[in-house]
């Protein structure tokens, strides 16, 4: 009798743990989220980058460094205001996320889910996702952002009356108010040289992200 009772207790306990884990996973996957942000990107394509226009990549690849400045946001109950993330990688292949040092683990995990949900970069694998030192310098025309191993400098392309050129009605939610930039330099220089790159005088752009989970399928 004692052994049977113990077995029953273990089974009940196992079901409780399994149910709790499944509930947490479901809740996490179905969390409501929203962000308002500005995205800056420099890539290996000649200007303008054909990817946002739905055209083939130059040389069959597009290696990028991007900066996501989140002005306000929420993932479930986790606030995402004021977080910066640098995204590096090769479109459709590998990707990396570098978060500002002040980010909490909950915030980091939430943004990872959002970036996966919106398919930023179309990455099939994430090699690195960590906190790092992020430096940002910008004015009305120029933007520079970096980590100890990533460096980007871009300059806005001016239109009539020295005003920014703004392209609207591009497909997808990630290219709202697409504004072309001229990328002066974009580099990745980690100790492992396999995925390092250096590009000068290439394509760049900025766009507005005003997104919610309703805009995308849940992954």
HELIX and SHEET records of a PDB file:
HELIX    1   1 UNK A    2  UNK A   29  1                                  28    
HELIX    2   2 UNK A   51  UNK A   53  5                                   3    
HELIX    3   3 UNK A   58  UNK A   60  5                                   3    
HELIX    4   4 UNK A  105  UNK A  118  1                                  14    
HELIX    5   5 UNK A  120  UNK A  122  5                                   3    
HELIX    6   6 UNK A  160  UNK A  162  5                                   3    
HELIX    7   7 UNK A  193  UNK A  195  5                                   3    
HELIX    8   8 UNK A  213  UNK A  215  5                                   3    
SHEET    1   A 8 UNK A  78  UNK A  79  0                                        
SHEET    2   A 8 UNK A  63  UNK A  75 -1                                        
SHEET    3   A 8 UNK A  33  UNK A  43 -1                                        
SHEET    4   A 8 UNK A 197  UNK A 212 -1                                        
SHEET    5   A 8 UNK A 176  UNK A 188 -1                                        
SHEET    6   A 8 UNK A 150  UNK A 156 -1                                        
SHEET    7   A 8 UNK A 142  UNK A 147 -1                                        
SHEET    8   A 8 UNK A 135  UNK A 138 -1                                        
SHEET    1   B 6 UNK A  78  UNK A  79  0                                        
SHEET    2   B 6 UNK A  63  UNK A  75 -1                                        
SHEET    3   B 6 UNK A  33  UNK A  43 -1                                        
SHEET    4   B 6 UNK A 197  UNK A 212 -1                                        
SHEET    5   B 6 UNK A 176  UNK A 188 -1                                        
SHEET    6   B 6 UNK A 166  UNK A 167 -1                                        
SHEET    1   C 5 UNK A  78  UNK A  79  0                                        
SHEET    2   C 5 UNK A  63  UNK A  75 -1                                        
SHEET    3   C 5 UNK A  84  UNK A  90 -1                                        
SHEET    4   C 5 UNK A  94  UNK A 100 -1                                        
SHEET    5   C 5 UNK A 125  UNK A 132  1                                        
END                                                                             
